Amino acid sequence: MEKLYEIYTDAAEDSFEVGRLLFEENGWQLYLTLDELGRDDSLLLIRKSAVTRLLDQSDYLAEIQRRRKLLTQKGLADPFKLEDKVTLIKSVGSFMDLLPGQVVYFCLEGEDYQQWGYIDEISAGQVNFAAYPSGKYQPFAGKVAVSQLRRLAAFSGEWLLDNPKLRDTEDTTVDGLCEVHLKEDPASFAVGRLLCADDDFSLYLTVDEIGRDDSLLLVKKKAVDRVIDRSEYLQDISRCRRQLKERGLEDPFEVQDKAAEIKQMQDFWQLAAGQVLSFVMKDEEEAEYGILKSKEGDALSFEQYPSGKYETFAGQINLAEVDRLEAFGGELILENDIVSGKDDVTPKIGTI
């Protein structure tokens, strides 16, 4: 089984990335990183001096290993074929040779913030970033010395789809998507398609940051600051989504099948019974997780289950006090695999 690490840098102490070390060379380390579900995410080149600690044993890593094995069984562990890139890389130089023509994010020595850019050329120790149009980022344009780089990540699905070579800048459709901004933080928002609504709640099929179907999201109408159905961001997500459809990657966890069964709110609650859900109560910021045992009127009863990532909830809540509730996303489906008895691959700590 591949050895994974929690990779801590000199940024926030409680923030880390998960990945496997591919090689070390001349003060650099190259990792294949994973996302929160355990899917291949990006190739991360980082100065060894920027890594404050590495952990190779933790409950979180054990959970990611479990998820990764389930994803491998479903054929979902490497959606953008990063392993093909890994086989080409034998050194820092061979990694850098793959970067021209790619969108990457990077941090410079002495800086904590990351920047996005399209690499046009690398020569004479200089990385030349060309300007390109993006609906999601403010890309960097100009030259940076390789010696100035502290970290650089490439080949994530998000950046592959943001590549200007693949962009159709003339298409302004948004494919029925909208931005749902909540009063608790109007600057951040969910993106999704409205499925149904009642007097108090709206139900959306949401998409993730690159346009993949993500989850069924129930949002209290009073918690919504505004809904936007036209924006450059929505155009960009729709463009990415069309590319994903061409590759058969737009609905990895078959959430559309669930959405197709929902004509009214009662259909959602029937589907959600017995599933792992996450919910955020009014005036709270952190989501709680639990199995929906029953719904009687506005009373929702939850029971706990074993999770390697979350403290799960048991008890009863009132739907009227819920700001948002989520079901059937990839994260929740993998959590639910524990409950359904599919979780027979959990590694013991120390065997990773």
Sequence and secondary structure as in RCSB ss.txt:
>XXXX:A:sequence
MEKLYEIYTDAAEDSFEVGRLLFEENGWQLYLTLDELGRDDSLLLIRKSAVTRLLDQSDYLAEIQRRRKLLTQKG
LADPFKLEDKVTLIKSVGSFMDLLPGQVVYFCLEGEDYQQWGYIDEISAGQVNFAAYPSGKYQPFAGKVAVSQLR
RLAAFSGEWLLDNPKLRDTEDTTVDGLCEVHLKEDPASFAVGRLLCADDDFSLYLTVDEIGRDDSLLLVKKKAVD
RVIDRSEYLQDISRCRRQLKERGLEDPFEVQDKAAEIKQMQDFWQLAAGQVLSFVMKDEEEAEYGILKSKEGDAL
SFEQYPSGKYETFAGQINLAEVDRLEAFGGELILENDIVSGKDDVTPKIGTI
>XXXX:A:secstr
    EEEEESS TT  EEEEEEEEETTEEEEEEE TTS EEEEEEEEGGGEEEEE   HHHHHHHHHHHHHHHHT
 S TT HHHHHTT SSHHHHHHT TT EEEEEETT  S EEEEEEEEETTEEEEE    SS   B EEEEGGGEE
EEEE  HHHHHT GGG  TT    TT EEEEETTEEEEEEEEEEEEE SSEEEEEEE TTS EEEEEEEEGGGEE
EEES  HHHHHHHHHHHHHHHHT S TT HHHHHHT SSHHHHHHHHTTSEEEEEETT  S EEEEEEEEETTEE
EEE    SS  B  EEEEGGGEEEEEES HHHHHHHHHHTT       TT  
